[in-house]
Amino acid sequence: MKLVLTCLFAVCCCFMASTSANILQRKKLQEVLRQLSAVKANLQHNEQMLNTPPKNIEDCCCLSALHCFRTTLQVQFNITERNRSKLYRSLNHNITEKGLDFCNSGNVRPTCQDCDSHPKENASEFFNRLESLIQRAIDRLSMN
């Protein structure tokens, strides 16, 4: 009887830990969306052309796309400005990365497109696609 209760308790604890990790990741990604909205409003009309990952990114390439968005944000925009700096730090956070890690293929990683090989789009499209990627992660976490 004690063994059964111990096993049941262990299962409940694992479930609670998994659920709380999803909640934490979802909250972090929602914070990223809020920060992105503030940055996007200031840079929406910037005509700069930026290497932008596509909207339909494979699950296993989402982290690569995040890295591309982060690098472009750091290189092309003044991240010393407060809102941009906060967004950049949030995109670098390990909870953000865990929320975007959709790859279920174990150790096998597909070949993802290099950042420089993505087509160039204007700043508005760049931020729309980053927003789409973050929203996709939130939606996926909400289903679990």
DSSP file with accessible surface (Angstrom, degrees, kcal/mol):
  #  RESIDUE AA STRUCTURE BP1 BP2  ACC     N-H-->O    O-->H-N    N-H-->O    O-->H-N    TCO  KAPPA ALPHA  PHI   PSI    X-CA   Y-CA   Z-CA
    1    1 A M     >        0   0  173      0, 0.0     4,-2.3     0, 0.0     5,-0.2   0.000 360.0 360.0 360.0 -43.6    0.0    0.0    0.0
    2    2 A K  H  >  +     0   0  174      1,-0.2     4,-2.6     2,-0.2     5,-0.2   0.880 360.0  53.2 -63.7 -37.6    2.8    2.4    0.9
    3    3 A L  H  > S+     0   0  132      2,-0.2     4,-2.5     1,-0.2    -1,-0.2   0.914 108.8  48.7 -63.7 -42.5    4.6    1.6   -2.4
    4    4 A V  H  > S+     0   0   97      2,-0.2     4,-2.5     1,-0.2    -2,-0.2   0.930 113.2  47.1 -63.5 -45.1    1.4    2.4   -4.4
    5    5 A L  H  X S+     0   0   96     -4,-2.3     4,-2.6     2,-0.2    -2,-0.2   0.902 111.7  51.1 -65.3 -38.4    1.0    5.7   -2.6
    6    6 A T  H  X S+     0   0   89     -4,-2.6     4,-2.3     2,-0.2    -2,-0.2   0.924 111.7  47.0 -64.3 -44.0    4.7    6.6   -3.0
    7    7 A C  H  X S+     0   0   70     -4,-2.5     4,-2.3     2,-0.2    -2,-0.2   0.914 112.5  49.6 -63.6 -43.1    4.4    5.9   -6.8
    8    8 A L  H  X S+     0   0  102     -4,-2.5     4,-2.3     1,-0.2    -2,-0.2   0.915 111.0  49.9 -62.6 -42.0    1.2    7.9   -7.1
    9    9 A F  H  X S+     0   0  142     -4,-2.6     4,-2.4     1,-0.2    -2,-0.2   0.912 109.8  50.9 -62.6 -42.9    2.8   10.8   -5.2
   10   10 A A  H  X S+     0   0   50     -4,-2.3     4,-2.3     2,-0.2    -2,-0.2   0.906 109.6  49.9 -62.4 -42.8    5.9   10.6   -7.5
   11   11 A V  H  X S+     0   0   98     -4,-2.3     4,-2.3     2,-0.2    -1,-0.2   0.926 110.9  49.7 -62.3 -43.8    3.7   10.7  -10.6
   12   12 A C  H  X S+     0   0   65     -4,-2.3     4,-2.5     1,-0.2    -2,-0.2   0.911 110.1  50.6 -62.3 -42.0    1.8   13.7   -9.2
   13   13 A C  H  X S+     0   0   57     -4,-2.4     4,-2.4     2,-0.2    -1,-0.2   0.912 110.4  49.3 -63.4 -42.7    5.0   15.6   -8.4
   14   14 A C  H  X S+     0   0   91     -4,-2.3     4,-2.3     2,-0.2    -1,-0.2   0.914 111.6  49.2 -62.6 -42.7    6.4   15.0  -12.0
   15   15 A F  H  X S+     0   0  139     -4,-2.3     4,-2.5     1,-0.2    -2,-0.2   0.931 111.6  48.9 -62.6 -43.9    3.1   16.2  -13.5
   16   16 A M  H  X S+     0   0  125     -4,-2.5     4,-2.6     1,-0.2    -2,-0.2   0.904 111.1  49.9 -64.8 -40.5    3.2   19.3  -11.3
   17   17 A A  H  X S+     0   0   60     -4,-2.4     4,-2.0     2,-0.2    -1,-0.2   0.917 112.4  47.3 -64.7 -42.3    6.8   20.1  -12.2
   18   18 A S  H  X S+     0   0   67     -4,-2.3     4,-2.0     2,-0.2    -2,-0.2   0.922 113.2  48.5 -64.9 -42.9    6.1   19.7  -15.9
   19   19 A T  H  X S+     0   0   49     -4,-2.5     4,-2.3     1,-0.2    -2,-0.2   0.921 111.0  49.5 -65.1 -42.9    3.0   21.9  -15.7
   20   20 A S  H  X S+     0   0   68     -4,-2.6     4,-2.5     1,-0.2    -1,-0.2   0.870 108.6  53.6 -68.0 -33.0    4.8   24.6  -13.8
   21   21 A A  H  X S+     0   0   39     -4,-2.0     4,-2.6     2,-0.2    -1,-0.2   0.921 109.6  48.5 -64.4 -43.1    7.7   24.6  -16.3
   22   22 A N  H  X S+     0   0   29     -4,-2.0     4,-2.7     2,-0.2    -2,-0.2   0.908 111.7  49.3 -62.1 -42.1    5.1   25.1  -19.1
   23   23 A I  H  X S+     0   0   63     -4,-2.3     4,-2.7     2,-0.2    -2,-0.2   0.928 111.6  48.9 -63.9 -44.1    3.4   28.0  -17.2
   24   24 A L  H  X S+     0   0   98     -4,-2.5     4,-2.3     1,-0.2    -2,-0.2   0.928 113.1  47.1 -62.0 -44.1    6.8   29.7  -16.6
   25   25 A Q  H  X S+     0   0   28     -4,-2.6     4,-2.5     2,-0.2    -2,-0.2   0.924 112.2  50.0 -64.2 -43.5    7.8   29.4  -20.3
   26   26 A R  H  X S+     0   0   64     -4,-2.7     4,-2.3     1,-0.2    -2,-0.2   0.923 111.0  49.1 -63.1 -41.9    4.4   30.7  -21.4
   27   27 A K  H  X S+     0   0  131     -4,-2.7     4,-2.1     2,-0.2    -1,-0.2   0.905 111.2  50.0 -64.2 -40.5    4.6   33.7  -19.0
   28   28 A K  H  X S+     0   0   31     -4,-2.3     4,-2.2     2,-0.2    -1,-0.2   0.923 111.1  48.6 -63.9 -42.6    8.2   34.5  -20.2
   29   29 A L  H  X S+     0   0    0     -4,-2.5     4,-2.2     2,-0.2    -2,-0.2   0.872 109.3  52.6 -67.7 -33.7    7.1   34.3  -23.9
   30   30 A Q  H  X S+     0   0   75     -4,-2.3     4,-2.0     2,-0.2    -1,-0.2   0.889 108.0  51.8 -67.3 -36.3    4.1   36.6  -23.1
   31   31 A E  H  X S+     0   0   64     -4,-2.1     4,-2.4     2,-0.2    -2,-0.2   0.912 107.6  52.6 -62.7 -42.0    6.6   39.0  -21.6
   32   32 A V  H  X S+     0   0    0     -4,-2.2     4,-2.9     1,-0.2    -2,-0.2   0.918 107.2  52.5 -60.1 -42.5    8.6   38.8  -24.8
   33   33 A L  H  X S+     0   0   25     -4,-2.2     4,-2.2     2,-0.2    -1,-0.2   0.904 109.0  49.3 -61.0 -41.8    5.5   39.6  -26.8
   34   34 A R  H  X S+     0   0  160     -4,-2.0     4,-1.6     2,-0.2    -1,-0.2   0.932 113.8  45.5 -63.4 -44.2    4.8   42.7  -24.7
   35   35 A Q  H  X S+     0   0   27     -4,-2.4     4,-2.1     1,-0.2    -2,-0.2   0.898 111.0  53.9 -65.2 -38.8    8.4   43.9  -25.1
   36   36 A L  H  X S+     0   0    1     -4,-2.9     4,-3.4     1,-0.2     5,-0.2   0.901 104.2  55.2 -62.9 -39.5    8.3   43.2  -28.8
   37   37 A S  H  X S+     0   0   64     -4,-2.2     4,-2.0     1,-0.2    -1,-0.2   0.904 108.0  48.9 -60.6 -41.7    5.2   45.3  -29.2
   38   38 A A  H  X S+     0   0   37     -4,-1.6     4,-1.1     2,-0.2    -1,-0.2   0.925 116.4  41.8 -65.4 -43.2    7.0   48.3  -27.6
   39   39 A V  H  X S+     0   0    0     -4,-2.1     4,-1.8     1,-0.2     3,-0.4   0.922 112.3  54.9 -69.1 -42.3   10.0   47.9  -29.8
   40   40 A K  H  X S+     0   0   28     -4,-3.4     4,-1.4     1,-0.2    -2,-0.2   0.882 102.8  56.4 -60.4 -39.7    7.9   47.2  -32.9
   41   41 A A  H  < S+     0   0   72     -4,-2.0    -1,-0.2     1,-0.2     4,-0.2   0.874 111.7  43.4 -61.7 -36.2    5.9   50.4  -32.5
   42   42 A N  H  < S+     0   0   97     -4,-1.1    -1,-0.2    -3,-0.4    -2,-0.2   0.797 124.8  32.3 -79.0 -29.5    9.2   52.4  -32.5
   43   43 A L  H >< S+     0   0   14     -4,-1.8     3,-1.8     1,-0.1    -2,-0.2   0.332  83.4 106.7-112.1   5.1   10.8   50.6  -35.5
   44   44 A Q  T 3< S+     0   0   57     -4,-1.4    80,-0.4     1,-0.3    -1,-0.1   0.843  85.2  44.2 -55.0 -37.3    7.8   49.6  -37.6
   45   45 A H  T 3  S+     0   0  156     -4,-0.2     2,-0.3    -3,-0.2    -1,-0.3   0.313  80.1 124.8 -97.7  11.1    8.5   52.2  -40.3
   46   46 A N    <   -     0   0   50     -3,-1.8    77,-0.9     1,-0.1    78,-0.5  -0.544  50.0-155.6 -69.1 127.9   12.3   51.6  -40.4
   47   47 A E        +     0   0  142     -2,-0.3    -1,-0.1    75,-0.1    -3,-0.0   0.359  47.7 130.7 -90.6   6.4   13.0   50.8  -44.1
   48   48 A Q        -     0   0   60      1,-0.1    75,-0.7    74,-0.1     2,-0.5  -0.332  57.4-129.7 -61.0 139.5   16.1   48.8  -43.3
   49   49 A M  E     -A  122   0A  98     73,-0.2     2,-0.4    74,-0.1    73,-0.2  -0.822  31.2-174.8 -96.1 128.6   16.3   45.4  -45.0
   50   50 A L  E     -A  121   0A   2     71,-3.5    71,-2.8    -2,-0.5     2,-0.4  -0.948  35.1-104.7-128.8 143.0   17.0   42.5  -42.7
   51   51 A N  E     -A  120   0A  28     -2,-0.4    69,-0.2    69,-0.2    21,-0.1  -0.529  48.7-171.3 -63.8 121.6   17.7   38.8  -43.1
   52   52 A T        -     0   0    0     67,-2.5    74,-0.0    -2,-0.4    13,-0.0  -0.972  21.5-127.9-128.4 120.5   14.4   37.4  -41.8
   53   53 A P        -     0   0    0      0, 0.0     4,-0.1     0, 0.0    76,-0.0  -0.272  41.0 -99.0 -59.2 151.7   13.5   33.7  -41.2
   54   54 A P        -     0   0   36      0, 0.0     3,-0.4     0, 0.0    64,-0.0  -0.185  22.2-118.7 -70.0 166.3   10.4   32.5  -42.9
   55   55 A K  S    S+     0   0  129      1,-0.2     2,-1.2    77,-0.0     0, 0.0   0.850 106.7  60.5 -71.4 -36.1    7.0   32.2  -41.2
   56   56 A N  S    S+     0   0  137      2,-0.0    -1,-0.2     0, 0.0     2,-0.2  -0.426  74.6 169.8 -95.6  63.4    6.7   28.4  -41.8
   57   57 A I        -     0   0   17     -2,-1.2     5,-0.1    -3,-0.4    -2,-0.0  -0.510  38.4-110.8 -76.1 138.0    9.8   27.3  -39.8
   58   58 A E    >   -     0   0  124     -2,-0.2     3,-1.9     1,-0.1     4,-0.4  -0.331  29.6-112.6 -62.6 151.0   10.3   23.6  -39.2
   59   59 A D  G >  S+     0   0   56      1,-0.3     3,-1.2     2,-0.2    43,-0.7   0.888 117.0  50.7 -52.7 -44.7    9.9   22.6  -35.5
   60   60 A a  G 3  S+     0   0   25      1,-0.2    -1,-0.3    42,-0.2     4,-0.2   0.536 107.3  55.4 -76.3  -4.1   13.5   21.7  -35.2
   61   61 A b  G <> S+     0   0   12     -3,-1.9     4,-2.3     1,-0.1    -1,-0.2   0.342  76.2  96.4-108.3   6.8   14.7   25.0  -36.6
   62   62 A C  H <> S+     0   0    0     -3,-1.2     4,-2.5    -4,-0.4     5,-0.1   0.891  85.1  49.2 -65.4 -38.8   12.8   27.3  -34.2
   63   63 A L  H  > S+     0   0   44     -4,-0.3     4,-2.4     2,-0.2    -1,-0.2   0.893 110.5  51.1 -67.4 -37.5   15.9   27.8  -32.0
   64   64 A S  H  > S+     0   0   45     -4,-0.2     4,-2.1     2,-0.2    -2,-0.2   0.912 110.8  48.7 -63.6 -41.8   18.0   28.5  -35.1
   65   65 A A  H  X S+     0   0    3     -4,-2.3     4,-2.8     2,-0.2    -2,-0.2   0.915 109.5  52.3 -64.8 -41.2   15.4   31.1  -36.1
   66   66 A L  H  X S+     0   0    0     -4,-2.5     4,-2.8     1,-0.2    -2,-0.2   0.928 108.6  50.7 -59.5 -44.4   15.4   32.6  -32.6
   67   67 A H  H  X S+     0   0   99     -4,-2.4     4,-2.8     1,-0.2    -1,-0.2   0.908 110.3  50.1 -59.8 -41.3   19.2   32.9  -32.8
   68   68 A c  H  X S+     0   0    2     -4,-2.1     4,-2.5     2,-0.2     5,-0.2   0.933 111.1  47.7 -63.8 -45.9   18.9   34.7  -36.2
   69   69 A F  H  X S+     0   0    1     -4,-2.8     4,-2.5     2,-0.2    -2,-0.2   0.931 114.0  48.3 -60.4 -44.6   16.3   37.1  -34.8
   70   70 A R  H  X S+     0   0   23     -4,-2.8     4,-2.5     2,-0.2    -2,-0.2   0.933 112.3  47.5 -61.1 -48.0   18.5   37.8  -31.8
   71   71 A T  H  X S+     0   0   47     -4,-2.8     4,-2.8     1,-0.2     5,-0.3   0.924 113.0  48.1 -62.4 -44.5   21.7   38.3  -33.8
   72   72 A T  H  X S+     0   0   12     -4,-2.5     4,-2.9    -5,-0.2     5,-0.4   0.918 111.2  50.9 -63.0 -42.8   20.0   40.7  -36.3
   73   73 A L  H  X S+     0   0    1     -4,-2.5     4,-1.4    -5,-0.2    -2,-0.2   0.925 113.8  45.2 -60.5 -42.7   18.4   42.7  -33.5
   74   74 A Q  H  < S+     0   0   93     -4,-2.5     5,-0.4    -5,-0.2    -2,-0.2   0.915 120.7  37.5 -68.0 -43.6   21.8   43.0  -31.8
   75   75 A V  H  < S+     0   0   96     -4,-2.8    -2,-0.2    -5,-0.2    -3,-0.2   0.901 123.6  36.6 -78.4 -41.3   23.7   43.9  -35.0
   76   76 A Q  H  < S+     0   0   82     -4,-2.9     2,-0.3    -5,-0.3    -3,-0.2   0.679 113.2  50.6 -91.5 -20.3   21.2   46.1  -36.8
   77   77 A F  S  < S-     0   0   13     -4,-1.4     2,-1.2    -5,-0.4    -1,-0.0  -0.909  87.6-105.4-123.5 152.7   19.5   48.0  -34.0
   78   78 A N    >   -     0   0   91     -2,-0.3     3,-1.2     1,-0.2     6,-0.2  -0.573  34.8-176.2 -73.6  98.3   20.8   50.1  -31.1
   79   79 A I  T 3   +     0   0   35     -2,-1.2    -1,-0.2    -5,-0.4     9,-0.1   0.404  69.5  81.5 -83.8   7.5   20.1   47.7  -28.3
   80   80 A T  T 3   +     0   0  114      4,-0.1    -1,-0.2     5,-0.1     2,-0.1   0.713  68.0 100.3 -79.9 -18.3   21.3   50.2  -25.7
   81   81 A E  S <> S-     0   0   56     -3,-1.2     4,-2.7     1,-0.1     5,-0.2  -0.439  87.9-117.8 -64.3 139.9   17.8   51.8  -25.9
   82   82 A R  H  > S+     0   0  170      1,-0.2     4,-2.3     2,-0.2     5,-0.2   0.880 107.5  42.6 -53.5 -53.6   15.8   50.5  -22.9
   83   83 A N  H  > S+     0   0   45      1,-0.2     4,-2.2     2,-0.2    -1,-0.2   0.906 117.0  47.8 -64.3 -40.1   13.0   48.7  -24.6
   84   84 A R  H  > S+     0   0   40      2,-0.2     4,-2.7     1,-0.2    -1,-0.2   0.891 110.9  51.9 -68.1 -37.8   15.3   47.0  -27.2
   85   85 A S  H  X S+     0   0   30     -4,-2.7     4,-2.5     2,-0.2    -2,-0.2   0.915 109.9  48.6 -64.3 -43.4   17.7   46.0  -24.5
   86   86 A K  H  X S+     0   0   66     -4,-2.3     4,-2.4    -5,-0.2    -2,-0.2   0.920 112.5  48.7 -62.8 -43.2   15.0   44.4  -22.4
   87   87 A L  H  X S+     0   0    0     -4,-2.2     4,-2.6     2,-0.2     5,-0.2   0.943 111.2  49.9 -62.6 -45.0   13.7   42.5  -25.5
   88   88 A Y  H  X S+     0   0   37     -4,-2.7     4,-1.5     1,-0.2    -2,-0.2   0.925 111.4  48.3 -61.3 -44.7   17.2   41.3  -26.4
   89   89 A R  H  X S+     0   0  144     -4,-2.5     4,-0.6     1,-0.2    -1,-0.2   0.907 112.0  49.7 -62.7 -40.6   17.8   40.1  -22.8
   90   90 A S  H >< S+     0   0    5     -4,-2.4     3,-0.8     1,-0.2     6,-0.3   0.892 108.7  51.6 -66.3 -38.5   14.5   38.3  -22.9
   91   91 A L  H 3< S+     0   0    0     -4,-2.6    -1,-0.2     1,-0.2    -2,-0.2   0.805 110.7  50.4 -66.9 -27.2   15.2   36.6  -26.2
   92   92 A N  H 3< S+     0   0   66     -4,-1.5    -1,-0.2    -5,-0.2    -2,-0.2   0.576  85.8 113.4 -83.4 -11.6   18.5   35.5  -24.7
   93   93 A H  S <X S-     0   0   71     -3,-0.8     4,-1.9    -4,-0.6     3,-0.3  -0.354  70.8-132.2 -67.6 141.4   16.9   34.0  -21.6
   94   94 A N  H  > S+     0   0   87      1,-0.2     4,-2.5     2,-0.2     5,-0.2   0.806 106.7  58.9 -65.9 -27.0   17.1   30.2  -21.3
   95   95 A I  H  > S+     0   0   33      2,-0.2     4,-2.1     1,-0.2    -1,-0.2   0.909 104.9  50.7 -67.9 -37.3   13.4   30.0  -20.5
   96   96 A T  H  > S+     0   0    0     -3,-0.3     4,-1.1    -6,-0.3    -2,-0.2   0.939 111.0  48.7 -62.4 -45.1   12.6   31.6  -23.8
   97   97 A E  H >< S+     0   0   68     -4,-1.9     3,-0.6     1,-0.2     4,-0.5   0.913 110.0  50.6 -62.5 -43.2   14.8   29.1  -25.5
   98   98 A K  H >< S+     0   0  124     -4,-2.5     3,-0.9     1,-0.2    -1,-0.2   0.877 107.5  54.8 -63.1 -35.9   13.2   26.2  -23.7
   99   99 A G  H 3< S+     0   0    2     -4,-2.1    -1,-0.2     1,-0.2    -2,-0.2   0.760 112.1  43.9 -68.0 -23.2    9.8   27.5  -24.8
  100  100 A L  T << S+     0   0    0     -4,-1.1     2,-1.4    -3,-0.6    -1,-0.2   0.380  83.1 105.8-102.5   3.1   10.9   27.5  -28.4
  101  101 A D    <   +     0   0   71     -3,-0.9   -41,-0.1    -4,-0.5    -1,-0.1  -0.672  32.7 153.9 -87.6  91.1   12.6   24.1  -28.4
  102  102 A F        +     0   0   12     -2,-1.4     2,-0.4   -43,-0.7   -42,-0.2   0.381  27.3 123.3 -95.0  -1.5   10.0   22.0  -30.3
  103  103 A a        +     0   0   19    -44,-0.3     3,-0.2     1,-0.1    -2,-0.0  -0.526  27.6 169.9 -73.4 120.8   12.4   19.5  -31.7
  104  104 A N        +     0   0  149     -2,-0.4    -1,-0.1     1,-0.1     3,-0.1   0.161  50.0 100.2-110.8  15.4   11.4   15.9  -30.7
  105  105 A S  S >  S-     0   0   57      1,-0.3     3,-1.4     3,-0.2     2,-0.2   0.214  77.9-136.0 -92.2  16.9   13.8   14.1  -32.8
  106  106 A G  T 3  S-     0   0   57      1,-0.2    -1,-0.3    -3,-0.2    -3,-0.0  -0.462  72.8 -12.3  72.0-131.1   16.4   13.3  -30.1
  107  107 A N  T 3  S+     0   0  165     -2,-0.2     2,-0.7    -3,-0.1    -1,-0.2   0.590 111.1  99.1 -83.7 -11.1   20.0   13.9  -31.1
  108  108 A V    <   -     0   0  108     -3,-1.4    -3,-0.2     0, 0.0     0, 0.0  -0.684  54.3-172.4 -83.5 115.1   19.2   14.2  -34.8
  109  109 A R        -     0   0  132     -2,-0.7   -48,-0.0    -6,-0.0    -2,-0.0  -0.931  18.6-131.1-107.1 129.4   19.1   17.9  -35.8
  110  110 A P        -     0   0   44      0, 0.0     2,-0.7     0, 0.0    -5,-0.0  -0.314  34.3 -94.4 -71.5 162.0   18.0   18.8  -39.2
  111  111 A T        -     0   0  140     -2,-0.0     2,-0.3     3,-0.0   -50,-0.1  -0.696  46.3-159.4 -79.5 115.0   20.0   21.2  -41.2
  112  112 A b        -     0   0   36     -2,-0.7     2,-0.0   -52,-0.1    -3,-0.0  -0.707  26.8 -93.5 -96.5 152.1   18.5   24.7  -40.7
  113  113 A Q        -     0   0   93     -2,-0.3     2,-0.1     1,-0.1    -1,-0.1  -0.306  42.7-112.4 -63.4 139.1   19.0   27.6  -43.0
  114  114 A D    >>  -     0   0  111      1,-0.1     3,-1.3    -3,-0.0     4,-0.6  -0.433  24.9-116.4 -70.4 148.8   21.9   29.9  -42.1
  115  115 A c  G >4 S+     0   0   22      1,-0.3     3,-1.3     2,-0.2    -1,-0.1   0.885 114.0  52.5 -54.8 -43.9   21.0   33.4  -40.9
  116  116 A D  G 34 S+     0   0  127      1,-0.2    -1,-0.3   -65,-0.1   -64,-0.1   0.677 102.5  60.3 -69.4 -17.1   22.7   35.1  -43.8
  117  117 A S  G <4 S+     0   0   63     -3,-1.3    -1,-0.2   -66,-0.1    -2,-0.2   0.565  80.4 103.3 -89.6  -7.2   20.8   32.9  -46.3
  118  118 A H  S << S-     0   0   13     -3,-1.3    -3,-0.0    -4,-0.6    -4,-0.0  -0.470  84.2-100.9 -70.9 146.2   17.3   34.1  -45.2
  119  119 A P        -     0   0   69      0, 0.0   -67,-2.5     0, 0.0     2,-0.4  -0.302  38.3-107.7 -65.3 153.3   15.7   36.5  -47.6
  120  120 A K  E     +A   51   0A 120    -69,-0.2     2,-0.3   -71,-0.1   -69,-0.2  -0.666  42.3 173.3 -86.1 135.0   15.9   40.2  -46.7
  121  121 A E  E     -A   50   0A  57    -71,-2.8   -71,-3.5    -2,-0.4     5,-0.0  -0.901  36.1 -91.6-131.9 164.5   12.6   41.8  -45.5
  122  122 A N  E  >  -A   49   0A  55     -2,-0.3     4,-2.3   -73,-0.2     3,-0.2  -0.225  44.5 -99.9 -73.9 168.9   11.8   45.2  -44.1
  123  123 A A  H  > S+     0   0    0    -77,-0.9     4,-2.6   -75,-0.7     5,-0.2   0.864 121.1  57.8 -59.6 -37.3   11.8   45.8  -40.4
  124  124 A S  H  > S+     0   0   26    -78,-0.5     4,-2.2   -80,-0.4    -1,-0.2   0.939 110.1  42.4 -59.9 -47.3    8.0   45.6  -40.2
  125  125 A E  H  > S+     0   0   50     -3,-0.2     4,-2.5     2,-0.2     5,-0.2   0.885 111.1  57.5 -67.7 -37.7    8.0   42.1  -41.6
  126  126 A F  H  X S+     0   0    0     -4,-2.3     4,-2.0     1,-0.2    -2,-0.2   0.954 111.3  41.4 -55.9 -50.6   11.0   41.1  -39.5
  127  127 A F  H  X S+     0   0    0     -4,-2.6     4,-2.6     1,-0.2    -1,-0.2   0.863 111.8  55.8 -70.3 -34.1    9.1   42.0  -36.3
  128  128 A N  H  X S+     0   0   48     -4,-2.2     4,-2.3    -5,-0.2    -1,-0.2   0.910 109.8  46.5 -62.8 -39.9    5.9   40.4  -37.6
  129  129 A R  H  X S+     0   0   41     -4,-2.5     4,-2.2     2,-0.2    -2,-0.2   0.880 111.3  50.4 -72.5 -36.1    7.7   37.1  -38.1
  130  130 A L  H  X S+     0   0    1     -4,-2.0     4,-2.4    -5,-0.2     5,-0.2   0.940 111.7  49.1 -63.9 -43.1    9.4   37.2  -34.7
  131  131 A E  H  X S+     0   0   60     -4,-2.6     4,-2.8     1,-0.2    -2,-0.2   0.914 109.8  51.9 -61.0 -42.0    6.0   37.9  -33.2
  132  132 A S  H  X S+     0   0   40     -4,-2.3     4,-2.3     2,-0.2    -1,-0.2   0.902 109.1  50.1 -62.1 -41.3    4.5   35.0  -35.1
  133  133 A L  H  X S+     0   0    5     -4,-2.2     4,-1.8     2,-0.2    -2,-0.2   0.938 113.0  45.6 -63.7 -45.2    7.3   32.6  -33.9
  134  134 A I  H  X S+     0   0    0     -4,-2.4     4,-2.3     1,-0.2    -2,-0.2   0.923 113.0  50.4 -65.8 -41.6    6.7   33.6  -30.2
  135  135 A Q  H  X S+     0   0   72     -4,-2.8     4,-2.7     1,-0.2    -1,-0.2   0.891 106.9  55.0 -64.7 -38.0    2.9   33.3  -30.6
  136  136 A R  H  X S+     0   0   64     -4,-2.3     4,-2.2    -5,-0.2    -1,-0.2   0.910 108.4  48.9 -60.4 -41.0    3.3   29.9  -32.1
  137  137 A A  H  X S+     0   0    0     -4,-1.8     4,-2.5     2,-0.2    -2,-0.2   0.916 110.9  49.6 -66.2 -41.9    5.4   28.8  -29.0
  138  138 A I  H  X S+     0   0    7     -4,-2.3     4,-2.1     1,-0.2    -2,-0.2   0.933 111.2  49.4 -62.1 -44.9    2.7   30.2  -26.7
  139  139 A D  H  X S+     0   0   83     -4,-2.7     4,-1.2     1,-0.2    -1,-0.2   0.913 111.5  49.1 -60.1 -43.0    0.0   28.4  -28.5
  140  140 A R  H  X S+     0   0   70     -4,-2.2     4,-0.8     1,-0.2     3,-0.4   0.911 111.5  48.3 -65.5 -41.9    1.9   25.2  -28.4
  141  141 A L  H  < S+     0   0   10     -4,-2.5     3,-0.4     1,-0.2    -1,-0.2   0.833 106.9  57.7 -66.9 -31.4    2.6   25.5  -24.7
  142  142 A S  H  < S+     0   0   66     -4,-2.1    -1,-0.2     1,-0.2    -2,-0.2   0.789 101.8  55.8 -69.6 -27.1   -1.1   26.3  -24.1
  143  143 A M  H  <        0   0  149     -4,-1.2    -1,-0.2    -3,-0.4    -2,-0.2   0.739 360.0 360.0 -76.7 -23.0   -2.1   23.0  -25.7
  144  144 A N     <        0   0  133     -4,-0.8    -3,-0.0    -3,-0.4    -4,-0.0  -0.376 360.0 360.0 -80.9 360.0    0.0   21.0  -23.3
